[in-house]
């Protein structure tokens, strides 16, 4: 009897334990079910979000494609404008003649804009001009893309009657940035540069042949042509090329020493008169030649392609004293055509 009673108690304990476990499992199941339900909601939201993101990406891709197409069109239009831009190199005499015509223009209203910019300066550096003068966007772009070591001058007609815009990069640096809105163009600062008859040292430096001359506006006063044997560039590779390049570098150093000696001798003779050194050619060679003297150094591209000989050296002087003129803008084709007649 006691044994049966004991067995029932044990069985009751086991039943209670199992019921407790069932309750725990039901609780865990409910918790897991809640978590799964939340995860389902999150999954559905993630799918929805992904669809929204995919749609946004599709719209963005379409927008990018549209903008790229628009950019290409703008580039084409800009290139048409650039190609339409007229630019010419005029001699000192031609520039003086053209500047005289520009200076003779008069307007009943204050709509003629004159701008002078020193090297590395822009319209944005001029106080008050952007709030007063509305320049054509093409003119602004043109001024930004012109790289000039001497600065530039702009003559601009706000009414777009007559000369729409004329930009000039002078042979020597502009001293003061300024602007003016008036009945006439202010040509004084540019005229002073063109009229100056200062002594200029002109250096045309190339490995093997270097020209050094002292010039005023009218002619060369003195000059020297330095020639050396410098090996041409080697096309082959390997050890042979390295050895060849070392020999070439030695030739260039030797030429630089000879040219520097000629430069120093010529400069010593005219050092009290020289105002500036205008140099063109290989930059490193120019620095090697001119490094001793403290004269202002102006690096310009003179585009002297012909072989330097006594018979053609005056072309170097003419180019050194020349200016580059540009005309452009939306209405420039007809408006400024007459200004170029007789110059080129």
Secondary structure, 3 states (H helix, E strand, C coil): CHHHHHHHHHHHHHHHHHHHHHHHHHHHHHHHHHHHHHHHHHHHHHHHHHHHHHHHHHHHHHHHHHHHHHHHHHHHHHHHHHHHCEEEEECHHHHHHHHHHHHCCCCCCCCEEEEEECCCCCHHHCCCHHHHCCCCHHHHHHHHHCCCCCCEEEEEECCCCCCCEEEEECCCCCCCCEEEEECCCCCHHHHHHHHCCCEEEEEEEECCEEEEEEECCCCEEEEEEEECCCCCCCCCCHHHHHHHHHHHHHHHHHHHHHHHHHHHHHHHHHCCCEEEEEEEECHHHHHHHHCCCCCCEEECCCCCCCCCCHHHCHHHHHHHCCEEEEECCCCHHHHCHHHHCCCC
